[in-house]
């Protein structure tokens, strides 16, 4: 299962795909999660989804 999240702020929008229990979304910014896409991939036939953005962003400090 791969998942992608959409966060409230225009600086993030749709983030990259997370898979196999990886974190997705943001932490520490106070943004709400506005959307989630989930794709179920077969182990034998589907190609992995590619990322152009990080799947998780964490605010430092």
C-alpha positions as CSV (number, residue, x, y, z in Angstrom):
1,X,0.0,0.0,0.0
2,X,1.3,3.4,-0.9
3,X,-0.2,6.7,0.5
4,X,0.1,10.3,-0.4
5,X,-1.2,13.2,1.8
6,X,-2.4,16.8,1.1
7,X,-1.6,19.4,3.7
8,X,-3.4,22.7,4.3
9,X,-0.6,25.1,3.5
10,X,0.1,26.1,-0.1
11,X,3.8,25.5,0.6
12,X,3.2,21.8,0.8
13,X,0.0,20.8,-1.0
14,X,0.4,17.2,-2.2
15,X,3.4,15.5,-0.6
16,X,5.3,12.5,-2.0
17,X,4.3,8.9,-1.7
18,X,5.0,6.9,1.5
19,X,5.1,3.2,1.6
20,X,5.5,0.2,3.9
21,X,4.7,2.1,7.1
22,X,6.7,5.3,6.4
23,X,5.4,8.5,7.8
24,X,3.3,10.8,5.6
25,X,2.2,14.4,6.1
26,X,3.7,17.1,8.3
27,X,4.5,17.5,12.0
28,X,5.0,20.6,14.1
29,X,3.4,23.1,11.7
30,X,-0.2,23.0,13.0
31,X,-1.5,22.3,9.5
32,X,-4.5,20.1,9.0
33,X,-4.5,17.1,6.7
34,X,-7.0,17.8,3.9
35,X,-6.6,14.7,1.7
36,X,-5.2,11.2,1.4
37,X,-4.8,9.1,-1.6
38,X,-4.1,5.3,-1.2
39,X,-3.0,3.0,-3.9
40,X,-2.9,-0.8,-3.5
41,X,-0.1,-2.3,-5.5
42,X,0.3,-6.0,-6.3
43,X,3.7,-7.4,-5.3
44,X,4.2,-8.9,-8.7
45,X,2.9,-6.6,-11.4
46,X,2.6,-2.9,-10.4
47,X,5.6,-0.5,-10.6
48,X,6.5,1.4,-7.5
49,X,5.2,5.0,-7.4
50,X,7.9,7.6,-7.8
51,X,8.4,10.7,-5.7
52,X,9.2,14.2,-6.8
53,X,8.6,15.5,-3.2
54,X,9.3,14.2,0.3
55,X,6.4,12.2,1.9
56,X,7.0,13.8,5.3
57,X,8.0,17.2,6.5
58,X,8.9,18.0,10.2
59,X,9.3,21.4,11.6
60,X,12.6,21.8,13.5
61,X,12.7,23.6,16.8
